[in-house]
Amino acid sequence: MKKILLMLLLCLAIVACGKKEEVKEEVAQATEASQPADVGVPNPFEIVDTLDEAAKIAGFSLEAPLEYADYRTALIQVIEDDMIEVIYFDDIEKTHEGLRVRKAKGTDDISGDYNEYKEENLVKVGELEVTEKGNDGNISIATWTDGTYSYSINVDEAILNTDDISNLISNIK
């Protein structure tokens, strides 16, 4: 009789523990459903139509071509009182990013590119000292400062060499 009673008690304990786990799981699911998902940091950029409009928001101007080679569609973005960015897309599908140009207050590297490259060179473009990084003679990133503002050219699908970068930099202020 004691064995049967002990077995029944053991069975009840097992069933009770199983129910406890089910309740815990239901509470966890209800909690997840009632709490908003973590959506991350909001995009600080505001899309604008012109570089003049961007200058009013940023508090400084950027002179840059609005097209480059086959990348004839420009998207202009600005972070208030901080940065102006122009992204160049292909003319046909308007989905392939060729490159992007940035200008921001200060003298820090604003490229956002922290990749390792085989080649890194410091070159002169007029009075500017430009750091170029890339692989196999193609430039992936170019950064420079004029002492007040930082600039960068981030290359995505476009293929640019040192001469291409120098010509582009001469048209950016």
C-alpha positions in Angstrom: 0.0 0.0 0.0 2.8 2.4 0.8 4.4 1.7 -2.6 1.2 2.5 -4.4 0.7 5.7 -2.3 4.3 6.7 -3.0 3.9 6.0 -6.7 0.7 8.2 -6.8 2.5 11.0 -5.0 5.4 10.8 -7.4 3.0 10.9 -10.4 1.2 13.9 -9.0 4.6 15.7 -8.4 5.6 15.0 -12.0 2.3 16.3 -13.4 2.4 19.4 -11.2 6.0 20.2 -12.4 4.9 19.8 -16.0 2.0 22.2 -15.5 4.3 24.6 -13.8 6.6 24.7 -16.9 3.5 25.1 -19.1 2.4 28.1 -17.0 5.9 29.6 -17.2 5.9 29.2 -20.9 2.5 30.9 -21.3 3.5 33.8 -19.1 6.7 34.3 -21.2 4.7 34.2 -24.4 2.2 36.7 -23.0 5.0 39.0 -21.8 6.7 38.9 -25.2 3.5 39.7 -27.0 2.7 42.7 -24.7 6.2 44.3 -24.9 7.2 46.2 -28.0 10.0 44.7 -30.1 13.5 46.3 -29.8 13.7 48.2 -33.1 17.2 49.6 -32.7 18.5 53.1 -33.2 16.3 55.3 -35.5 17.9 56.5 -38.8 19.3 60.0 -38.1 19.3 61.0 -41.8 16.7 63.2 -43.4 16.3 62.9 -47.2 16.2 66.2 -49.0 15.8 67.3 -52.6 18.8 69.7 -53.0 22.2 70.5 -51.5 20.9 73.9 -50.6 18.1 72.4 -48.5 20.7 70.1 -46.9 22.9 73.1 -46.1 20.1 74.8 -44.2 19.6 71.8 -42.0 23.3 70.9 -41.5 24.4 74.5 -40.9 27.1 74.3 -43.6 27.2 73.6 -47.4 28.5 70.8 -49.5 29.5 71.3 -53.1 29.6 68.0 -55.0 28.6 66.8 -58.4 25.1 65.4 -58.6 26.2 62.6 -60.9 29.4 60.6 -61.5 30.0 58.4 -64.5 27.2 55.9 -64.9 25.8 56.9 -61.5 23.4 59.7 -62.4 20.8 59.5 -59.7 21.8 61.2 -56.4 20.1 60.8 -53.1 20.9 63.6 -50.7 20.7 63.0 -47.0 21.5 65.2 -44.0 21.9 64.9 -40.2 20.9 68.2 -38.5 23.9 70.3 -37.5 26.2 67.4 -38.3 26.6 65.8 -41.8 25.6 65.9 -45.5 25.8 62.8 -47.6 25.3 62.3 -51.3 24.7 58.7 -52.5 25.1 58.0 -56.2 23.0 55.3 -57.8 23.1 53.7 -61.3 21.1 55.4 -64.0 19.3 52.3 -65.3 17.9 50.4 -62.3 18.5 53.1 -59.7 19.3 50.3 -57.2 23.1 49.9 -57.4 25.1 52.2 -55.3 28.3 53.4 -56.9 29.7 55.6 -54.2 28.8 58.1 -51.5 30.3 61.5 -50.5 30.2 62.8 -47.0 31.0 66.1 -45.3 30.8 66.7 -41.5 32.0 69.2 -38.9 35.3 68.3 -37.3 38.4 66.5 -38.3 37.5 62.8 -37.4 37.2 60.0 -40.0 33.5 60.0 -41.0 33.7 57.2 -43.6 32.1 54.6 -41.3 34.4 52.0 -43.1 36.6 50.1 -40.7 37.6 47.3 -43.1 41.2 46.2 -43.5 42.7 46.9 -46.9 45.9 45.7 -48.5 46.9 49.2 -49.6 46.8 52.5 -47.8 48.4 55.6 -49.2 48.6 59.3 -48.2 48.5 61.4 -51.4 48.3 65.1 -52.1 45.3 66.5 -54.0 46.1 70.2 -54.3 46.7 71.4 -50.8 44.9 68.5 -49.2 46.4 65.3 -47.8 44.1 62.4 -48.7 44.2 58.9 -47.2 43.3 56.3 -49.8 42.5 52.7 -48.9 41.8 49.9 -51.3 43.0 46.7 -52.9 44.7 46.0 -56.2 44.9 49.6 -57.3 41.2 50.3 -56.8 40.3 52.8 -54.1 37.5 51.8 -51.7 37.7 54.7 -49.3 39.2 58.2 -49.4 39.2 60.5 -46.4 40.6 64.0 -45.8 40.0 67.2 -43.7 40.5 70.9 -44.4 40.9 71.6 -40.7 37.3 72.6 -40.2 35.4 69.8 -41.9 36.0 66.1 -42.6 35.2 64.5 -46.0 35.0 61.0 -47.3 34.3 59.1 -50.5 33.1 55.5 -49.9 33.2 53.4 -53.1 30.7 50.6 -53.4 30.2 49.3 -57.0 32.1 52.0 -58.9 35.7 51.3 -59.7 37.9 54.2 -59.0 41.7 54.6 -59.1 43.9 57.4 -57.6 43.3 59.7 -60.6 39.5 59.2 -60.5 39.5 60.1 -56.7 41.7 63.2 -57.3 39.3 64.5 -60.0 36.3 63.8 -57.8 37.9 65.5 -54.8 38.7 68.6 -56.8 34.9 69.0 -57.3 34.0 68.6 -53.6 34.0 71.5 -51.2 
